[in-house]
Amino acid sequence: MLDRIARRRIVPVVVLDREEDAEPLAEALLKGGLDIMEITFRTAAAEGSIRRIAKAFPEILLGAGTLLDREQVLRAKDAGAVFGLAPGLNPANVAAANACGLQFSPGVMTPSEVEQAMALGCKLLKFFPAETAGGVGMLKALAGPYGHTGVNFIPTGGIGSKNLLEYLKLPVVAAIGGSWMVDKALVAAGQWSEITRLTEEALALAAGETEE
């Protein structure tokens, strides 16, 4: 999972209100060259959407986000998610994910949370809310004591095309999470070609930084 995420360097954070939008959105992302997506458990359509995409597009590395309790962790795994993420660090949710075989990235924003996540065996961590929690400067500070441990971060929250390169330049950043290319308004309007265009643009930016 980490290798695939590190190659693409972008994880689109998707909020779906309608299950029927799942397949066309996945297809739009694939056309744009992105085979990774995170569907958040913020709506009633999340579980069904994950199930539909897992069945129709098995080539997608499919994640479930905003997993706040054990039941959601189990439902996400059962629906076909390969990895899970949470905005915070809950040891019970990490344990549930380990028990059912779901690769899990808890959310952290302080040194204490990073160390607790490491103690639980988590090495790929969600840094949230990125911009509010100090952004690039905070990640540079965290890299000092923890960079040598193999910990990597996926910063999410307030990141878009204008600032993603600042994050991707950091060695401890495996990828960034963002929603601008899968904005709810675009999904609701069925603007699949625009989602594909924005995805291509985002990947081009990320690839340019990788080549540097």
Sequence and secondary structure as in RCSB ss.txt:
>XXXX:A:sequence
MLDRIARRRIVPVVVLDREEDAEPLAEALLKGGLDIMEITFRTAAAEGSIRRIAKAFPEILLGAGTLLDREQVLR
AKDAGAVFGLAPGLNPANVAAANACGLQFSPGVMTPSEVEQAMALGCKLLKFFPAETAGGVGMLKALAGPYGHTG
VNFIPTGGIGSKNLLEYLKLPVVAAIGGSWMVDKALVAAGQWSEITRLTEEALALAAGETEE
>XXXX:A:secstr
 HHHHHHH EEEEE  S GGGHHHHHHHHHHTT  EEEEETTSTTHHHHHHHHHHH TTSEEEEE   SHHHHHH
HHHHT SEEE SS  HHHHHHHHHHT EEE EE SHHHHHHHHHTT  EEEETTTTTTTHHHHHHHHHHHHGGGT
 EEEEBSS  TTTHHHHHTSTTB  EEE GGG HHHHHTT HHHHHHHHHHHHHHHHHHHH 
